[in-house]
Amino acid sequence: MHVVIINGSPRVQKFSNTDKIIQSFVKGLQVSGSTYELYSLSNRKEWDAASEAFSSHDQIIFALPLFVECVPSIMLEFLETLPTERQQPAQMSFILHGGFDEGHQLRLCERFLQSLPAQLGCTYGGCLVQGGSFLIRMRDDERMKKAMTKKLDAFSKMGESFAAHGNFLTPEARKFTGPEKNPKIVHLLFRLFIKRLVRKNFEHFAQQWGCTRPLDDKPNSIEEKR
Ligand SMILES: Cc1cc2nc3c(=O)[nH]c(=O)nc-3n(C[C@H](O)[C@H](O)[C@H](O)COP(=O)(O)O)c2cc1C
């Protein structure tokens, strides 16, 4: 099987969490001899080639981060450039991920993605859905290594599964999301302890990236200027 993969994130490939997910996914995909070609919509120079690949291949995966509860606008813009009819049949599948970890917050976007293939003359090959991707790009940091390696390894396994089944319509793909909603006790623990820990981690990463002001700094707010 040959798969065209299109990264729908506006973030440049080097820093894109979606790209890290794709790199893990294709490791699994390639185990049984499948091949792939990858296009990143953050690089406008790749749009023509991505469009050509979309029209001329029969297995297409869009991998995208949730942006403000739905599809990033750069991907919507690209979709509008695609033809609505095609010469040969094709299947469109999706890898949808987002920063927050509960599954339910990705379902609205999943509904939109379900409706998309028919509008572009394709069939729907399912949507792999998972939250909790904020810190994937920090996977080499000691604090994050274990959790992020585990997360990315799971995407490799789903690459193997996609190569075997040809879609994400399997029970294992549905199970992949994890909890739709965290139990009340987790919400309580989050408010009491975990929030502070998450905040500390974000401060740590911000400092590593050269940020010298507090994360809740509001230099332009009227109150602070008084
Ligand atoms: C402008 C913006 C909006 C976002 N909106 C959401 C959101 O609504 N829900 C969510 O879970 N994550 C949201 N995120 C987090 C991203 O989905 C997450 O960080 C993802 O890993 C980014 O992937 P990328 O690095 O490939 O762009 C948002 C991020 C940005 C920058």
The ligand as a Gaussian input file, in Angstrom:
#p B3LYP/6-31G(d) Opt

LIG

0 1
 C       -4.285000      28.601000      17.899000
 C       -4.367000      27.283000      18.598000
 C       -5.612000      26.747000      18.911000
 C       -5.723000      25.507000      19.559000
 N       -6.947000      25.028000      19.882000
 C       -7.060000      23.852000      20.536000
 C       -8.338000      23.347000      20.915000
 O       -9.380000      23.938000      20.655000
 N       -8.380000      22.175000      21.603000
 C       -7.237000      21.482000      21.905000
 O       -7.333000      20.410000      22.516000
 N       -6.016000      21.918000      21.549000
 C       -5.891000      23.092000      20.883000
 N       -4.655000      23.548000      20.507000
 C       -3.472000      22.730000      20.806000
 C       -2.952000      21.964000      19.575000
 O       -3.962000      21.133000      19.016000
 C       -1.780000      21.066000      20.007000
 O       -0.793000      21.852000      20.657000
 C       -1.153000      20.304000      18.888000
 O       -0.220000      19.400000      19.434000
 C       -0.438000      21.211000      17.902000
 O        0.098000      20.446000      16.830000
 P        1.132000      21.126000      15.805000
 O        2.377000      21.396000      16.592000
 O        1.368000      20.114000      14.724000
 O        0.471000      22.362000      15.290000
 C       -4.541000      24.780000      19.875000
 C       -3.286000      25.300000      19.545000
 C       -3.197000      26.534000      18.915000
 C       -1.833000      27.094000      18.592000

